[in-house]
Amino acid sequence: MSSIGTIVGFAGSPLSGLGYIFVESEEGIQPLMCDNPTTVRALDECFGNVIQGMRINNDAIKGKRIEFETNRIGVLEWFVPIEEESR
């Protein structure tokens, strides 16, 4: 079952391969464990300007809404951006 939330930030280590995407949803702020390189490339593809050398530009993703799903132990399985409607 998928959830919807707003990205608060990302933290990870390119050397370990582990990362956390922090998402605020109905349950509060959730740290979702993820595969660092794959998630960072996906975030950059969706939102642009995320990868800056070996660092992450959190300003490029902060406040972005996503639909996501985790597995039974809380690891991020997938996410897709939610396009905000024009007003």
Buried (B, 14 or more C-beta within 10 A) or exposed (E): EEBEBBBBBBEBEEEEEEBBBBBBBEEEEBBBBBBBEEBBEBBBEBBEEBBEEEEBBBEBBBEBBBEBEBEEEEEBEEBEBBEEEEE
